[in-house]
Amino acid sequence: RDLTRKTDELRERVDALVEEQLKADLPAAWESARQDRDAKAKLLDEGRRNYAFYLSGGCDEPSFGGTVECADEEQGELIAS
């Protein structure tokens, strides 16, 4: 139960970072989705799939790490087109 709570808290912190990044990368889309619950959920889901986040080893706080595609390229992963 405690593990689930910690996971939920981490998800909330990551979602807040996703929102910040979406506001910066797609301001018009974010603005139009703010009042539409379904559109906002869809945009957040897209951000979760496309953005990479890393946990700090010292404080276990997530930080933005760019896009998943870019992170995969840096790790030597092949990107499927």
C-alpha positions as CSV (number, residue, x, y, z in Angstrom):
1,R,0.0,0.0,0.0
2,D,2.8,2.4,0.9
3,L,4.6,1.5,-2.4
4,T,1.4,2.4,-4.4
5,R,1.1,5.7,-2.6
6,K,4.7,6.6,-3.5
7,T,4.1,5.6,-7.1
8,D,1.0,7.8,-7.2
9,E,2.9,10.7,-5.8
10,L,5.7,10.3,-8.3
11,R,3.1,10.1,-11.1
12,E,1.6,13.4,-9.9
13,R,5.0,15.1,-9.9
14,V,5.8,13.7,-13.4
15,D,2.4,14.8,-14.7
16,A,3.1,18.4,-13.4
17,L,6.4,18.4,-15.3
18,V,4.6,17.0,-18.4
19,E,2.1,19.9,-18.2
20,E,5.0,22.5,-17.9
21,Q,6.7,21.0,-21.0
22,L,3.5,20.9,-23.0
23,K,2.8,24.5,-22.2
24,A,6.3,25.4,-23.5
25,D,6.3,23.1,-26.5
26,L,2.6,23.4,-27.6
27,P,1.2,26.5,-26.1
28,A,-1.8,26.8,-28.5
29,A,-2.8,23.2,-28.1
30,W,-2.4,23.4,-24.3
31,E,-4.5,26.5,-24.1
32,S,-7.3,25.1,-26.1
33,A,-7.2,21.8,-24.2
34,R,-7.3,23.4,-20.7
35,Q,-11.1,23.7,-20.6
36,D,-11.8,20.4,-22.4
37,R,-11.2,17.5,-20.0
38,D,-10.9,14.8,-22.7
39,A,-8.6,16.9,-24.9
40,K,-6.4,17.7,-21.9
41,A,-6.2,14.0,-20.9
42,K,-5.3,13.1,-24.5
43,L,-2.6,15.7,-24.6
44,L,-1.2,14.6,-21.2
45,D,-1.1,11.0,-22.4
46,E,0.8,12.0,-25.5
47,G,3.3,13.9,-23.3
48,R,3.8,10.9,-21.1
49,R,4.6,8.8,-24.1
50,N,6.9,11.3,-25.8
51,Y,8.8,12.9,-22.9
52,A,11.6,11.2,-20.9
53,F,12.1,11.8,-17.2
54,Y,14.8,10.7,-14.9
55,L,14.9,10.3,-11.1
56,S,17.7,12.0,-9.2
57,G,19.7,9.5,-7.3
58,G,20.0,11.8,-4.3
59,C,16.5,13.1,-3.8
60,D,14.3,10.8,-6.0
61,E,12.8,13.8,-7.7
62,P,11.9,13.5,-11.4
63,S,13.5,15.8,-13.9
64,F,12.8,16.4,-17.6
65,G,15.2,14.6,-19.9
66,G,14.0,15.6,-23.4
67,T,12.1,13.4,-25.7
68,V,12.0,9.7,-25.6
69,E,13.2,9.6,-29.2
70,C,16.2,11.7,-28.3
71,A,17.0,9.7,-25.2
72,D,16.8,6.4,-27.2
73,E,19.2,7.8,-29.8
74,E,21.7,8.8,-27.0
75,Q,21.4,5.2,-25.6
76,G,22.2,3.7,-29.1
77,E,18.6,2.5,-29.6
78,L,17.3,2.3,-33.1
79,I,14.3,4.5,-33.8
80,A,11.5,2.9,-35.8
81,S,10.0,5.3,-38.4
